Amino acid sequence: MYEHFFQCPYCWEEISMLLDPSVNYQVYVEDCEVCCNPIEIHPRFEEQELISFEAISIEQ
């Protein structure tokens, strides 16, 4: 597993997330551990290394 720190797109608090580098490209929704709003997560790996990461707020 790969721990990644980033800012929540809603509350701007720094949070961390465990990512699985065994899948090159993933898209999933995770709730912020601080404000509980849903965040769409887009990690991309190449050879088990994180090459890009997006955390997008979901319009409600």
Sequence and secondary structure as in RCSB ss.txt:
>XXXX:A:sequence
MYEHFFQCPYCWEEISMLLDPSVNYQVYVEDCEVCCNPIEIHPRFEEQELISFEAISIEQ
>XXXX:A:secstr
 EEEEEE TTT  EEEEEE TTSSB  EEEE TTT  EEEEEEEEETTEEEEEEEEE   
